[in-house]
Amino acid sequence: MAAAGETFNTSRTMSLSAIIITKNEEANLQACLESVRFADQWVVVDNASTDNTRAIANAFGAEVTQTQAWPGFGPQKNLALSLARHDWVLSIDADERVTPELALEIQKAMQNRAADAFEIPRLTEFCGQWIHHCGWTPDPVLRLFRRGQAGFSDDLVHERVILKSGAVVRLNNRLLHYSYPTPAHYWRKLEQYSLAWAQQAHARGRTSSMLRAVTSGLMAFLKSYIFRLGILDGSMGFAVCAMQAQAAFGKYFTLYCLNQQNALKKT
């Protein structure tokens, strides 16, 4: 990974499009948009929200596109990316916040001619506590890139940014992630992600077993609680690691169920 350089493009100020995909995010969207007010364009691609998400986006001045069918996270973000018009693109989720310090760093980074993309370290909150271990920190995510230099993978879940070429630099200030205010938020995401991951894996011919599900869960707990020092995050750290174990078990068990259903259909 390249080190942050000090070669800047002083010919003109670079412009920025912030892209966000949403579904029923009225509780998060206003604060998210406010945190990226420094952007030159706000693109919101909404998937059939039934709350005030679109009204909030419209009132802020965002360009709102609505979809009915859900194609998966990767394709949905690629749709949002296709609507961006400016030099740089910042992909942000509705439950994330750009701090004022990060906003200044982003604006400075866009003048760096030596880099085509930037990773941003992310700090996640769980039930009112910032989690500094468990494998959740520093959690660098590639979110800022030159338009035309990158796109998203077509994965249904856990999509990633694919950079065509160029250097990636890591920023210093953190992106704040308010993803799990209660355990219920985690369980809802776990159910959604486990099913999407299992369906994708099953379609690609992958198989699982009960043994694989159990051992994956156990290893996930040991990895996050012991080797990634989740124990240092106290009781919330234990809860996070236990839930990560459940997530690992859940996705492989769901894949096993899909395998079994497919085998039954063939008999």
Summary of the structure (lengths in Angstrom):
residues: 267
radius of gyration: 19.7
end to end distance: 51.5
largest distance: 68.3
contacts: 886
relative contact order: 0.13
helix: 41%
strand: 24%
